[in-house]
Amino acid sequence: MCCKQNEVDRIKIGQDLYAGQSLEQNKKLTRLITRTLNKDSTALSELTEFWCGGGAGCYDLGIITSQIVYKMGESEFITLVTELKYNQKQSLKGLLYAGLEYGYEPDKKIEIEFPNLNKLLTK
């Protein structure tokens, strides 16, 4: 209970998001990541609404979501997304756009990386 975590199951929490979090916020985020990886759709819905502090912290949250999709695989992740509300799907799409654009060199695009997920989020 001493320290914040900057990584959960090889999912890295970016420095801007990590530095701006309280210990309580960090624990909540790490639990949400773990639960999402364990295929908990409620956790994914909470993750799409997680307070990221604006700016670079939100790009970091986008990178986290993209890492989760890569780790789970697009098909498995889609099963969680189908249970999200429309506004949560839109938030997720924004997070993924930001995460793929700013988290990788060269930039990646949702349409190429996760074409089926993109179709679902575009409906």
C-alpha positions in Angstrom: 0.0 0.0 0.0 3.1 2.2 -0.2 3.5 3.2 -3.8 1.7 3.9 -7.0 2.1 1.5 -9.9 3.2 2.6 -13.4 2.6 -0.8 -15.0 0.0 -3.5 -14.7 0.4 -6.9 -16.4 2.8 -5.2 -18.9 0.4 -2.4 -19.6 2.4 0.8 -19.0 0.8 3.9 -17.4 2.3 6.9 -19.0 4.2 9.5 -17.0 1.8 12.4 -17.4 -1.2 10.3 -16.2 0.8 8.6 -13.5 2.4 11.8 -12.1 -1.0 13.5 -11.9 -2.7 10.8 -10.0 -3.3 10.4 -6.3 -2.5 6.9 -4.8 -6.3 6.3 -4.7 -6.7 7.2 -8.4 -3.8 5.0 -9.3 -5.2 2.0 -7.5 -8.6 2.5 -9.2 -6.9 2.7 -12.6 -4.8 -0.4 -12.0 -7.9 -2.3 -10.9 -9.8 -1.2 -14.0 -6.9 -2.4 -16.2 -6.8 -5.8 -14.5 -10.5 -6.2 -14.6 -10.7 -5.2 -18.3 -7.9 -7.7 -19.1 -10.1 -10.3 -17.3 -12.9 -9.5 -19.7 -15.1 -7.4 -17.3 -17.2 -5.1 -19.6 -18.2 -3.0 -16.6 -14.5 -2.2 -16.0 -14.1 -1.2 -19.6 -17.1 1.1 -19.3 -15.5 2.7 -16.2 -12.2 3.0 -18.0 -13.7 5.0 -20.8 -15.0 7.5 -18.2 -11.9 7.5 -16.0 -10.7 11.0 -15.1 -7.4 11.5 -16.9 -6.8 15.1 -16.0 -7.0 16.5 -19.5 -4.2 17.0 -22.0 -1.3 14.6 -22.0 -2.8 12.4 -19.2 -5.7 11.6 -21.6 -3.3 10.6 -24.4 -1.7 8.3 -21.8 -5.1 6.8 -21.1 -5.6 6.3 -24.8 -2.3 4.5 -25.0 -3.4 2.2 -22.1 -6.6 1.3 -24.0 -4.7 0.5 -27.2 -2.2 -1.7 -25.2 -5.2 -3.5 -23.8 -6.6 -4.2 -27.2 -3.3 -5.4 -28.5 -2.8 -7.7 -25.4 -6.4 -9.1 -25.5 -6.7 -9.2 -29.3 -9.3 -7.3 -31.3 -11.9 -10.1 -31.3 -11.9 -10.6 -27.5 -12.0 -6.9 -26.9 -14.9 -6.4 -29.2 -17.0 -8.8 -27.0 -16.6 -6.2 -24.2 -17.3 -3.2 -26.4 -20.7 -4.5 -27.5 -22.0 -3.9 -24.0 -20.9 -0.3 -23.9 -23.4 2.6 -24.2 -23.1 4.9 -27.3 -21.3 7.7 -25.4 -18.8 5.2 -23.9 -18.1 3.8 -27.4 -17.5 7.4 -28.6 -15.1 8.0 -25.7 -13.3 4.8 -26.4 -12.9 5.7 -30.0 -11.4 9.0 -29.1 -9.1 7.4 -26.6 -7.9 4.9 -29.2 -7.4 7.5 -31.8 -5.2 9.5 -29.4 -3.4 6.5 -28.0 -2.5 5.1 -31.5 -1.5 8.5 -32.8 0.7 9.6 -29.9 1.8 6.3 -28.4 3.6 4.7 -31.3 6.3 5.5 -33.8 5.3 5.8 -36.5 1.7 6.8 -35.7 -0.8 4.1 -36.1 -4.4 4.4 -37.3 -7.5 2.6 -35.8 -8.8 1.8 -39.2 -5.7 -0.2 -40.0 -4.8 -1.6 -36.5 -8.3 -2.6 -35.5 -10.6 -2.5 -38.5 -13.4 -4.5 -37.0 -13.4 -2.6 -33.8 -13.4 0.6 -35.8 -16.5 -0.5 -37.6 -18.3 -1.3 -34.4 -17.3 2.1 -32.9 -18.3 4.0 -36.0 -21.9 2.6 -36.1 
